[in-house]
Amino acid sequence: MTDDLELQRLLHEAHDEAAAVAGLEESLERLRRARAAQTALAGLPAEQLREALRMRRTALAGGRR
């Protein structure tokens, strides 16, 4: 015999599959974008890559130099 709380939990878990799949798809898309960006960055000339890294450090530091 299954009580009401267990039934609610089972219904929630069964319904949660669609959200889990959507989350996986979003994660895969983020991974694809990250890999594409890494590939693009790897093809930059050294000076341009250094400038991009400098800009990133500045942004992470809150705009302070």
PQR file of N, CA, C, O and H, with PARSE charges and radii, in Angstrom:
ATOM      1  N   MET A   1       0.842  -1.185   0.000 -0.4000 1.5000
ATOM      2  CA  MET A   1       0.000   0.000   0.000 -0.0000 2.0000
ATOM      3  C   MET A   1       0.888   1.250   0.000  0.5500 1.7000
ATOM      4  O   MET A   1       1.874   1.317   0.735 -0.5500 1.4000
ATOM      5  N   THR A   2       0.539   2.221  -0.814 -0.4000 1.5000
ATOM      6  CA  THR A   2       1.292   3.466  -0.922 -0.0000 2.0000
ATOM      7  C   THR A   2       0.466   4.599  -0.338  0.5500 1.7000
ATOM      8  O   THR A   2      -0.701   4.766  -0.693 -0.5500 1.4000
ATOM      9  H   THR A   2      -0.262   2.167  -1.410  0.4000 1.0000
ATOM     10  N   ASP A   3       1.068   5.383   0.562 -0.4000 1.5000
ATOM     11  CA  ASP A   3       0.318   6.482   1.177 -0.0000 2.0000
ATOM     12  C   ASP A   3       0.318   7.704   0.260  0.5500 1.7000
ATOM     13  O   ASP A   3       0.994   7.726  -0.769 -0.5500 1.4000
ATOM     14  H   ASP A   3       2.016   5.247   0.850  0.4000 1.0000
ATOM     15  N   ASP A   4      -0.445   8.711   0.649 -0.4000 1.5000
ATOM     16  CA  ASP A   4      -0.608   9.913  -0.178 -0.0000 2.0000
ATOM     17  C   ASP A   4       0.711  10.639  -0.427  0.5500 1.7000
ATOM     18  O   ASP A   4       0.969  11.096  -1.541 -0.5500 1.4000
ATOM     19  H   ASP A   4      -0.994   8.694   1.485  0.4000 1.0000
ATOM     20  N   LEU A   5       1.542  10.747   0.602 -0.4000 1.5000
ATOM     21  CA  LEU A   5       2.835  11.422   0.429 -0.0000 2.0000
ATOM     22  C   LEU A   5       3.710  10.691  -0.574  0.5500 1.7000
ATOM     23  O   LEU A   5       4.387  11.317  -1.390 -0.5500 1.4000
ATOM     24  H   LEU A   5       1.333  10.376   1.507  0.4000 1.0000
ATOM     25  N   GLU A   6       3.695   9.375  -0.512 -0.4000 1.5000
ATOM     26  CA  GLU A   6       4.484   8.584  -1.461 -0.0000 2.0000
ATOM     27  C   GLU A   6       3.925   8.736  -2.873  0.5500 1.7000
ATOM     28  O   GLU A   6       4.688   8.821  -3.836 -0.5500 1.4000
ATOM     29  H   GLU A   6       3.145   8.867   0.150  0.4000 1.0000
ATOM     30  N   LEU A   7       2.609   8.772  -3.001 -0.4000 1.5000
ATOM     31  CA  LEU A   7       1.996   8.987  -4.320 -0.0000 2.0000
ATOM     32  C   LEU A   7       2.380  10.349  -4.878  0.5500 1.7000
ATOM     33  O   LEU A   7       2.693  10.470  -6.062 -0.5500 1.4000
ATOM     34  H   LEU A   7       1.990   8.704  -2.219  0.4000 1.0000
ATOM     35  N   GLN A   8       2.358  11.361  -4.042 -0.4000 1.5000
ATOM     36  CA  GLN A   8       2.756  12.704  -4.488 -0.0000 2.0000
ATOM     37  C   GLN A   8       4.216  12.721  -4.930  0.5500 1.7000
ATOM     38  O   GLN A   8       4.560  13.319  -5.949 -0.5500 1.4000
ATOM     39  H   GLN A   8       2.104  11.263  -3.079  0.4000 1.0000
ATOM     40  N   ARG A   9       5.065  12.061  -4.154 -0.4000 1.5000
ATOM     41  CA  ARG A   9       6.476  11.998  -4.514 -0.0000 2.0000
ATOM     42  C   ARG A   9       6.673  11.287  -5.841  0.5500 1.7000
ATOM     43  O   ARG A   9       7.445  11.746  -6.684 -0.5500 1.4000
ATOM     44  H   ARG A   9       4.785  11.575  -3.326  0.4000 1.0000
ATOM     45  N   LEU A  10       5.985  10.174  -6.032 -0.4000 1.5000
ATOM     46  CA  LEU A  10       6.095   9.420  -7.282 -0.0000 2.0000
ATOM     47  C   LEU A  10       5.625  10.247  -8.473  0.5500 1.7000
ATOM     48  O   LEU A  10       6.258  10.242  -9.528 -0.5500 1.4000
ATOM     49  H   LEU A  10       5.358   9.802  -5.348  0.4000 1.0000
ATOM     50  N   LEU A  11       4.511  10.958  -8.301 -0.4000 1.5000
ATOM     51  CA  LEU A  11       4.011  11.803  -9.384 -0.0000 2.0000
ATOM     52  C   LEU A  11       4.999  12.915  -9.719  0.5500 1.7000
ATOM     53  O   LEU A  11       5.234  13.222 -10.887 -0.5500 1.4000
ATOM     54  H   LEU A  11       3.997  10.963  -7.444  0.4000 1.0000
ATOM     55  N   HIS A  12       5.574  13.515  -8.676 -0.4000 1.5000
ATOM     56  CA  HIS A  12       6.555  14.580  -8.884 -0.0000 2.0000
ATOM     57  C   HIS A  12       7.777  14.035  -9.622  0.5500 1.7000
ATOM     58  O   HIS A  12       8.240  14.645 -10.586 -0.5500 1.4000
ATOM     59  H   HIS A  12       5.383  13.266  -7.726  0.4000 1.0000
ATOM     60  N   GLU A  13       8.294  12.907  -9.183 -0.4000 1.5000
ATOM     61  CA  GLU A  13       9.474  12.319  -9.816 -0.0000 2.0000
ATOM     62  C   GLU A  13       9.193  11.943 -11.265  0.5500 1.7000
ATOM     63  O   GLU A  13      10.040  12.154 -12.134 -0.5500 1.4000
ATOM     64  H   GLU A  13       7.918  12.412  -8.400  0.4000 1.0000
ATOM     65  N   ALA A  14       8.023  11.393 -11.533 -0.4000 1.5000
ATOM     66  CA  ALA A  14       7.677  11.008 -12.903 -0.0000 2.0000
ATOM     67  C   ALA A  14       7.556  12.234 -13.799  0.5500 1.7000
ATOM     68  O   ALA A  14       7.979  12.207 -14.955 -0.5500 1.4000
ATOM     69  H   ALA A  14       7.335  11.221 -10.827  0.4000 1.0000
ATOM     70  N   HIS A  15       6.981  13.304 -13.270 -0.4000 1.5000
ATOM     71  CA  HIS A  15       6.797  14.534 -14.043 -0.0000 2.0000
ATOM     72  C   HIS A  15       8.123  15.268 -14.248  0.5500 1.7000
ATOM     73  O   HIS A  15       8.279  16.004 -15.223 -0.5500 1.4000
ATOM     74  H   HIS A  15       6.637  13.327 -12.331  0.4000 1.0000
ATOM     75  N   ASP A  16       9.059  15.077 -13.352 -0.4000 1.5000
ATOM     76  CA  ASP A  16      10.336  15.785 -13.383 -0.0000 2.0000
ATOM     77  C   ASP A  16      11.239  15.348 -14.536  0.5500 1.7000
ATOM     78  O   ASP A  16      12.244  16.006 -14.802 -0.5500 1.4000
ATOM     79  H   ASP A  16       8.932  14.480 -12.560  0.4000 1.0000
ATOM     80  N   GLU A  17      10.910  14.269 -15.219 -0.4000 1.5000
ATOM     81  CA  GLU A  17      11.737  13.777 -16.317 -0.0000 2.0000
ATOM     82  C   GLU A  17      11.906  14.827 -17.408  0.5500 1.7000
ATOM     83  O   GLU A  17      13.012  15.023 -17.911 -0.5500 1.4000
ATOM     84  H   GLU A  17      10.093  13.735 -15.003  0.4000 1.0000
ATOM     85  N   ALA A  18      10.831  15.499 -17.777 -0.4000 1.5000
ATOM     86  CA  ALA A  18      10.911  16.510 -18.841 -0.0000 2.0000
ATOM     87  C   ALA A  18      11.856  17.641 -18.446  0.5500 1.7000
ATOM     88  O   ALA A  18      12.634  18.119 -19.272 -0.5500 1.4000
ATOM     89  H   ALA A  18       9.932  15.340 -17.369  0.4000 1.0000
ATOM     90  N   ALA A  19      11.790  18.067 -17.194 -0.4000 1.5000
ATOM     91  CA  ALA A  19      12.687  19.133 -16.734 -0.0000 2.0000
ATOM     92  C   ALA A  19      14.131  18.652 -16.729  0.5500 1.7000
ATOM     93  O   ALA A  19      15.041  19.411 -17.063 -0.5500 1.4000
ATOM     94  H   ALA A  19      11.158  17.678 -16.523  0.4000 1.0000
ATOM     95  N   ALA A  20      14.342  17.414 -16.357 -0.4000 1.5000
ATOM     96  CA  ALA A  20      15.700  16.862 -16.341 -0.0000 2.0000
ATOM     97  C   ALA A  20      16.266  16.797 -17.756  0.5500 1.7000
ATOM     98  O   ALA A  20      17.430  17.133 -17.972 -0.5500 1.4000
ATOM     99  H   ALA A  20      13.603  16.797 -16.085  0.4000 1.0000
ATOM    100  N   VAL A  21      15.463  16.373 -18.710 -0.4000 1.5000
ATOM    101  CA  VAL A  21      15.907  16.308 -20.098 -0.0000 2.0000
ATOM    102  C   VAL A  21      16.217  17.710 -20.618  0.5500 1.7000
ATOM    103  O   VAL A  21      17.228  17.910 -21.292 -0.5500 1.4000
ATOM    104  H   VAL A  21      14.517  16.100 -18.534  0.4000 1.0000
ATOM    105  N   ALA A  22      15.370  18.666 -20.315 -0.4000 1.5000
ATOM    106  CA  ALA A  22      15.613  20.045 -20.741 -0.0000 2.0000
ATOM    107  C   ALA A  22      16.913  20.571 -20.132  0.5500 1.7000
ATOM    108  O   ALA A  22      17.679  21.260 -20.805 -0.5500 1.4000
ATOM    109  H   ALA A  22      14.549  18.504 -19.767  0.4000 1.0000
ATOM    110  N   GLY A  23      17.158  20.252 -18.880 -0.4000 1.5000
ATOM    111  CA  GLY A  23      18.397  20.668 -18.229 -0.0000 2.0000
ATOM    112  C   GLY A  23      19.618  20.053 -18.890  0.5500 1.7000
ATOM    113  O   GLY A  23      20.638  20.721 -19.058 -0.5500 1.4000
ATOM    114  H   GLY A  23      16.536  19.692 -18.333  0.4000 1.0000
ATOM    115  N   LEU A  24      19.523  18.789 -19.265 -0.4000 1.5000
ATOM    116  CA  LEU A  24      20.629  18.135 -19.958 -0.0000 2.0000
ATOM    117  C   LEU A  24      20.883  18.772 -21.315  0.5500 1.7000
ATOM    118  O   LEU A  24      22.031  18.995 -21.697 -0.5500 1.4000
ATOM    119  H   LEU A  24      18.694  18.246 -19.128  0.4000 1.0000
ATOM    120  N   GLU A  25      19.805  19.065 -22.046 -0.4000 1.5000
ATOM    121  CA  GLU A  25      19.959  19.692 -23.356 -0.0000 2.0000
ATOM    122  C   GLU A  25      20.617  21.066 -23.222  0.5500 1.7000
ATOM    123  O   GLU A  25      21.475  21.426 -24.028 -0.5500 1.4000
ATOM    124  H   GLU A  25      18.872  18.884 -21.735  0.4000 1.0000
ATOM    125  N   GLU A  26      20.220  21.826 -22.215 -0.4000 1.5000
ATOM    126  CA  GLU A  26      20.815  23.142 -21.989 -0.0000 2.0000
ATOM    127  C   GLU A  26      22.299  23.006 -21.636  0.5500 1.7000
ATOM    128  O   GLU A  26      23.130  23.781 -22.109 -0.5500 1.4000
ATOM    129  H   GLU A  26      19.523  21.534 -21.560  0.4000 1.0000
ATOM    130  N   SER A  27      22.619  22.023 -20.808 -0.4000 1.5000
ATOM    131  CA  SER A  27      24.012  21.798 -20.434 -0.0000 2.0000
ATOM    132  C   SER A  27      24.856  21.398 -21.641  0.5500 1.7000
ATOM    133  O   SER A  27      25.988  21.859 -21.789 -0.5500 1.4000
ATOM    134  H   SER A  27      21.944  21.393 -20.424  0.4000 1.0000
ATOM    135  N   LEU A  28      24.314  20.551 -22.494 -0.4000 1.5000
ATOM    136  CA  LEU A  28      25.041  20.153 -23.704 -0.0000 2.0000
ATOM    137  C   LEU A  28      25.270  21.344 -24.627  0.5500 1.7000
ATOM    138  O   LEU A  28      26.336  21.467 -25.228 -0.5500 1.4000
ATOM    139  H   LEU A  28      23.394  20.177 -22.374  0.4000 1.0000
ATOM    140  N   GLU A  29      24.291  22.207 -24.740 -0.4000 1.5000
ATOM    141  CA  GLU A  29      24.453  23.388 -25.587 -0.0000 2.0000
ATOM    142  C   GLU A  29      25.515  24.318 -25.011  0.5500 1.7000
ATOM    143  O   GLU A  29      26.321  24.869 -25.761 -0.5500 1.4000
ATOM    144  H   GLU A  29      23.424  22.107 -24.251  0.4000 1.0000
ATOM    145  N   ARG A  30      25.529  24.500 -23.694 -0.4000 1.5000
ATOM    146  CA  ARG A  30      26.580  25.306 -23.058 -0.0000 2.0000
ATOM    147  C   ARG A  30      27.948  24.706 -23.319  0.5500 1.7000
ATOM    148  O   ARG A  30      28.901  25.431 -23.602 -0.5500 1.4000
ATOM    149  H   ARG A  30      24.875  24.052 -23.085  0.4000 1.0000
ATOM    150  N   LEU A  31      28.053  23.382 -23.227 -0.4000 1.5000
ATOM    151  CA  LEU A  31      29.318  22.704 -23.480 -0.0000 2.0000
ATOM    152  C   LEU A  31      29.763  22.912 -24.926  0.5500 1.7000
ATOM    153  O   LEU A  31      30.941  23.157 -25.187 -0.5500 1.4000
ATOM    154  H   LEU A  31      27.279  22.793 -22.998  0.4000 1.0000
ATOM    155  N   ARG A  32      28.828  22.816 -25.854 -0.4000 1.5000
ATOM    156  CA  ARG A  32      29.160  23.039 -27.273 -0.0000 2.0000
ATOM    157  C   ARG A  32      29.662  24.464 -27.503  0.5500 1.7000
ATOM    158  O   ARG A  32      30.638  24.674 -28.222 -0.5500 1.4000
ATOM    159  H   ARG A  32      27.871  22.617 -25.641  0.4000 1.0000
ATOM    160  N   ARG A  33      28.985  25.447 -26.885 -0.4000 1.5000
ATOM    161  CA  ARG A  33      29.423  26.844 -27.037 -0.0000 2.0000
ATOM    162  C   ARG A  33      30.797  27.058 -26.417  0.5500 1.7000
ATOM    163  O   ARG A  33      31.628  27.769 -26.981 -0.5500 1.4000
ATOM    164  H   ARG A  33      28.192  25.276 -26.301  0.4000 1.0000
ATOM    165  N   ALA A  34      31.041  26.445 -25.258 -0.4000 1.5000
ATOM    166  CA  ALA A  34      32.340  26.584 -24.598 -0.0000 2.0000
ATOM    167  C   ALA A  34      33.446  25.982 -25.453  0.5500 1.7000
ATOM    168  O   ALA A  34      34.516  26.573 -25.597 -0.5500 1.4000
ATOM    169  H   ALA A  34      30.366  25.867 -24.800  0.4000 1.0000
ATOM    170  N   ARG A  35      33.193  24.821 -26.012 -0.4000 1.5000
ATOM    171  CA  ARG A  35      34.207  24.183 -26.865 -0.0000 2.0000
ATOM    172  C   ARG A  35      34.455  24.998 -28.127  0.5500 1.7000
ATOM    173  O   ARG A  35      35.597  25.121 -28.570 -0.5500 1.4000
ATOM    174  H   ARG A  35      32.323  24.340 -25.895  0.4000 1.0000
ATOM    175  N   ALA A  36      33.409  25.548 -28.703 -0.4000 1.5000
ATOM    176  CA  ALA A  36      33.565  26.376 -29.905 -0.0000 2.0000
ATOM    177  C   ALA A  36      34.381  27.627 -29.576  0.5500 1.7000
ATOM    178  O   ALA A  36      35.230  28.044 -30.364 -0.5500 1.4000
ATOM    179  H   ALA A  36      32.481  25.447 -28.342  0.4000 1.0000
ATOM    180  N   ALA A  37      34.125  28.214 -28.423 -0.4000 1.5000
ATOM    181  CA  ALA A  37      34.875  29.400 -28.009 -0.0000 2.0000
ATOM    182  C   ALA A  37      36.340  29.047 -27.776  0.5500 1.7000
ATOM    183  O   ALA A  37      37.225  29.811 -28.163 -0.5500 1.4000
ATOM    184  H   ALA A  37      33.435  27.875 -27.783  0.4000 1.0000
ATOM    185  N   GLN A  38      36.609  27.910 -27.155 -0.4000 1.5000
ATOM    186  CA  GLN A  38      37.990  27.482 -26.930 -0.0000 2.0000
ATOM    187  C   GLN A  38      38.718  27.292 -28.254  0.5500 1.7000
ATOM    188  O   GLN A  38      39.879  27.677 -28.390 -0.5500 1.4000
ATOM    189  H   GLN A  38      35.890  27.290 -26.840  0.4000 1.0000
ATOM    190  N   THR A  39      38.041  26.703 -29.221 -0.4000 1.5000
ATOM    191  CA  THR A  39      38.640  26.494 -30.535 -0.0000 2.0000
ATOM    192  C   THR A  39      38.940  27.825 -31.205  0.5500 1.7000
ATOM    193  O   THR A  39      40.005  28.004 -31.795 -0.5500 1.4000
ATOM    194  H   THR A  39      37.097  26.390 -29.110  0.4000 1.0000
ATOM    195  N   ALA A  40      37.993  28.763 -31.113 -0.4000 1.5000
ATOM    196  CA  ALA A  40      38.200  30.086 -31.711 -0.0000 2.0000
ATOM    197  C   ALA A  40      39.355  30.818 -31.038  0.5500 1.7000
ATOM    198  O   ALA A  40      40.180  31.434 -31.713 -0.5500 1.4000
ATOM    199  H   ALA A  40      37.128  28.617 -30.634  0.4000 1.0000
ATOM    200  N   LEU A  41      39.416  30.752 -29.705 -0.4000 1.5000
ATOM    201  CA  LEU A  41      40.498  31.406 -28.978 -0.0000 2.0000
ATOM    202  C   LEU A  41      41.860  30.798 -29.327  0.5500 1.7000
ATOM    203  O   LEU A  41      42.857  31.513 -29.426 -0.5500 1.4000
ATOM    204  H   LEU A  41      38.745  30.251 -29.157  0.4000 1.0000
ATOM    205  N   ALA A  42      41.893  29.492 -29.509 -0.4000 1.5000
ATOM    206  CA  ALA A  42      43.153  28.816 -29.838 -0.0000 2.0000
ATOM    207  C   ALA A  42      43.690  29.268 -31.192  0.5500 1.7000
ATOM    208  O   ALA A  42      44.890  29.168 -31.449 -0.5500 1.4000
ATOM    209  H   ALA A  42      41.082  28.911 -29.428  0.4000 1.0000
ATOM    210  N   GLY A  43      42.805  29.767 -32.061 -0.4000 1.5000
ATOM    211  CA  GLY A  43      43.230  30.210 -33.383 -0.0000 2.0000
ATOM    212  C   GLY A  43      43.624  31.674 -33.452  0.5500 1.7000
ATOM    213  O   GLY A  43      44.041  32.152 -34.508 -0.5500 1.4000
ATOM    214  H   GLY A  43      41.831  29.848 -31.852  0.4000 1.0000
ATOM    215  N   LEU A  44      43.499  32.398 -32.340 -0.4000 1.5000
ATOM    216  CA  LEU A  44      43.842  33.824 -32.339 -0.0000 2.0000
ATOM    217  C   LEU A  44      45.355  34.020 -32.337  0.5500 1.7000
ATOM    218  O   LEU A  44      46.096  33.192 -31.807 -0.5500 1.4000
ATOM    219  H   LEU A  44      43.160  32.010 -31.483  0.4000 1.0000
ATOM    220  N   PRO A  45      45.804  35.118 -32.933 -0.5600 1.5000
ATOM    221  CA  PRO A  45      47.223  35.464 -32.800  0.2800 2.0000
ATOM    222  C   PRO A  45      47.539  35.720 -31.322  0.5500 1.7000
ATOM    223  O   PRO A  45      46.666  36.139 -30.563 -0.5500 1.4000
ATOM    224  N   ALA A  46      48.778  35.468 -30.920 -0.4000 1.5000
ATOM    225  CA  ALA A  46      49.181  35.561 -29.517 -0.0000 2.0000
ATOM    226  C   ALA A  46      48.857  36.920 -28.916  0.5500 1.7000
ATOM    227  O   ALA A  46      48.352  36.986 -27.795 -0.5500 1.4000
ATOM    228  H   ALA A  46      49.487  35.127 -31.536  0.4000 1.0000
ATOM    229  N   GLU A  47      49.129  37.992 -29.620 -0.4000 1.5000
ATOM    230  CA  GLU A  47      48.886  39.339 -29.084 -0.0000 2.0000
ATOM    231  C   GLU A  47      47.397  39.572 -28.825  0.5500 1.7000
ATOM    232  O   GLU A  47      47.025  40.163 -27.812 -0.5500 1.4000
ATOM    233  H   GLU A  47      49.540  37.939 -30.531  0.4000 1.0000
ATOM    234  N   GLN A  48      46.567  39.116 -29.722 -0.4000 1.5000
ATOM    235  CA  GLN A  48      45.117  39.279 -29.548 -0.0000 2.0000
ATOM    236  C   GLN A  48      44.623  38.436 -28.369  0.5500 1.7000
ATOM    237  O   GLN A  48      43.763  38.877 -27.606 -0.5500 1.4000
ATOM    238  H   GLN A  48      46.869  38.636 -30.546  0.4000 1.0000
ATOM    239  N   LEU A  49      45.159  37.241 -28.224 -0.4000 1.5000
ATOM    240  CA  LEU A  49      44.776  36.382 -27.104 -0.0000 2.0000
ATOM    241  C   LEU A  49      45.213  37.011 -25.778  0.5500 1.7000
ATOM    242  O   LEU A  49      44.453  36.986 -24.810 -0.5500 1.4000
ATOM    243  H   LEU A  49      45.857  36.883 -28.844  0.4000 1.0000
ATOM    244  N   ARG A  50      46.419  37.572 -25.719 -0.4000 1.5000
ATOM    245  CA  ARG A  50      46.866  38.247 -24.504 -0.0000 2.0000
ATOM    246  C   ARG A  50      45.931  39.400 -24.154  0.5500 1.7000
ATOM    247  O   ARG A  50      45.587  39.589 -22.987 -0.5500 1.4000
ATOM    248  H   ARG A  50      47.036  37.592 -26.505  0.4000 1.0000
ATOM    249  N   GLU A  51      45.521  40.168 -25.159 -0.4000 1.5000
ATOM    250  CA  GLU A  51      44.605  41.290 -24.924 -0.0000 2.0000
ATOM    251  C   GLU A  51      43.255  40.783 -24.409  0.5500 1.7000
ATOM    252  O   GLU A  51      42.674  41.375 -23.499 -0.5500 1.4000
ATOM    253  H   GLU A  51      45.801  40.014 -26.107  0.4000 1.0000
ATOM    254  N   ALA A  52      42.764  39.704 -24.984 -0.4000 1.5000
ATOM    255  CA  ALA A  52      41.498  39.124 -24.526 -0.0000 2.0000
ATOM    256  C   ALA A  52      41.606  38.667 -23.078  0.5500 1.7000
ATOM    257  O   ALA A  52      40.683  38.879 -22.292 -0.5500 1.4000
ATOM    258  H   ALA A  52      43.235  39.224 -25.724  0.4000 1.0000
ATOM    259  N   LEU A  53      42.721  38.044 -22.717 -0.4000 1.5000
ATOM    260  CA  LEU A  53      42.926  37.598 -21.337 -0.0000 2.0000
ATOM    261  C   LEU A  53      43.039  38.785 -20.384  0.5500 1.7000
ATOM    262  O   LEU A  53      42.538  38.731 -19.261 -0.5500 1.4000
ATOM    263  H   LEU A  53      43.472  37.873 -23.356  0.4000 1.0000
ATOM    264  N   ARG A  54      43.691  39.851 -20.827 -0.4000 1.5000
ATOM    265  CA  ARG A  54      43.788  41.057 -20.015 -0.0000 2.0000
ATOM    266  C   ARG A  54      42.399  41.633 -19.765  0.5500 1.7000
ATOM    267  O   ARG A  54      42.073  42.010 -18.639 -0.5500 1.4000
ATOM    268  H   ARG A  54      44.098  39.896 -21.740  0.4000 1.0000
ATOM    269  N   MET A  55      41.583  41.702 -20.811 -0.4000 1.5000
ATOM    270  CA  MET A  55      40.214  42.222 -20.673 -0.0000 2.0000
ATOM    271  C   MET A  55      39.409  41.347 -19.707  0.5500 1.7000
ATOM    272  O   MET A  55      38.634  41.862 -18.901 -0.5500 1.4000
ATOM    273  H   MET A  55      41.848  41.396 -21.725  0.4000 1.0000
ATOM    274  N   ARG A  56      39.591  40.040 -19.788 -0.4000 1.5000
ATOM    275  CA  ARG A  56      38.878  39.117 -18.907 -0.0000 2.0000
ATOM    276  C   ARG A  56      39.294  39.335 -17.450  0.5500 1.7000
ATOM    277  O   ARG A  56      38.445  39.372 -16.559 -0.5500 1.4000
ATOM    278  H   ARG A  56      40.221  39.622 -20.443  0.4000 1.0000
ATOM    279  N   ARG A  57      40.596  39.479 -17.211 -0.4000 1.5000
ATOM    280  CA  ARG A  57      41.073  39.732 -15.847 -0.0000 2.0000
ATOM    281  C   ARG A  57      40.490  41.033 -15.311  0.5500 1.7000
ATOM    282  O   ARG A  57      40.072  41.102 -14.156 -0.5500 1.4000
ATOM    283  H   ARG A  57      41.285  39.449 -17.935  0.4000 1.0000
ATOM    284  N   THR A  58      40.464  42.063 -16.151 -0.4000 1.5000
ATOM    285  CA  THR A  58      39.918  43.351 -15.737 -0.0000 2.0000
ATOM    286  C   THR A  58      38.438  43.217 -15.384  0.5500 1.7000
ATOM    287  O   THR A  58      37.983  43.761 -14.379 -0.5500 1.4000
ATOM    288  H   THR A  58      40.803  42.007 -17.090  0.4000 1.0000
ATOM    289  N   ALA A  59      37.696  42.496 -16.208 -0.4000 1.5000
ATOM    290  CA  ALA A  59      36.266  42.292 -15.944 -0.0000 2.0000
ATOM    291  C   ALA A  59      36.053  41.520 -14.646  0.5500 1.7000
ATOM    292  O   ALA A  59      35.164  41.854 -13.863 -0.5500 1.4000
ATOM    293  H   ALA A  59      38.066  42.054 -17.025  0.4000 1.0000
ATOM    294  N   LEU A  60      36.857  40.498 -14.417 -0.4000 1.5000
ATOM    295  CA  LEU A  60      36.714  39.695 -13.183 -0.0000 2.0000
ATOM    296  C   LEU A  60      37.085  40.501 -11.954  0.5500 1.7000
ATOM    297  O   LEU A  60      36.568  40.257 -10.864 -0.5500 1.4000
ATOM    298  H   LEU A  60      37.579  40.226 -15.053  0.4000 1.0000
ATOM    299  N   ALA A  61      37.981  41.462 -12.128 -0.4000 1.5000
ATOM    300  CA  ALA A  61      38.392  42.301 -10.990 -0.0000 2.0000
ATOM    301  C   ALA A  61      37.422  43.455 -10.771  0.5500 1.7000
ATOM    302  O   ALA A  61      37.677  44.323  -9.937 -0.5500 1.4000
ATOM    303  H   ALA A  61      38.401  41.661 -13.013  0.4000 1.0000
ATOM    304  N   GLY A  62      36.334  43.477 -11.496 -0.4000 1.5000
ATOM    305  CA  GLY A  62      35.343  44.536 -11.328 -0.0000 2.0000
ATOM    306  C   GLY A  62      35.722  45.832 -12.004  0.5500 1.7000
ATOM    307  O   GLY A  62      35.309  46.911 -11.580 -0.5500 1.4000
ATOM    308  H   GLY A  62      36.127  42.772 -12.174  0.4000 1.0000
ATOM    309  N   GLY A  63      36.508  45.723 -13.057 -0.4000 1.5000
ATOM    310  CA  GLY A  63      36.875  46.903 -13.805 -0.0000 2.0000
ATOM    311  C   GLY A  63      38.107  47.620 -13.298  0.5500 1.7000
ATOM    312  O   GLY A  63      38.570  48.585 -13.906 -0.5500 1.4000
ATOM    313  H   GLY A  63      36.843  44.846 -13.403  0.4000 1.0000
ATOM    314  N   ARG A  64      38.650  47.135 -12.158 -0.4000 1.5000
ATOM    315  CA  ARG A  64      39.877  47.757 -11.643 -0.0000 2.0000
ATOM    316  C   ARG A  64      41.058  47.291 -12.469  0.5500 1.7000
ATOM    317  O   ARG A  64      41.083  46.161 -12.957 -0.5500 1.4000
ATOM    318  H   ARG A  64      38.274  46.351 -11.664  0.4000 1.0000
ATOM    319  N   ARG A  65      42.018  48.154 -12.618 -0.4000 1.5000
ATOM    320  CA  ARG A  65      43.232  47.789 -13.359 -0.0000 2.0000
ATOM    321  C   ARG A  65      44.292  47.341 -12.397  0.5500 1.7000
ATOM    322  O   ARG A  65      45.395  46.988 -12.814 -0.5500 1.4000
ATOM    323  H   ARG A  65      41.998  49.072 -12.221  0.4000 1.0000
TER
END
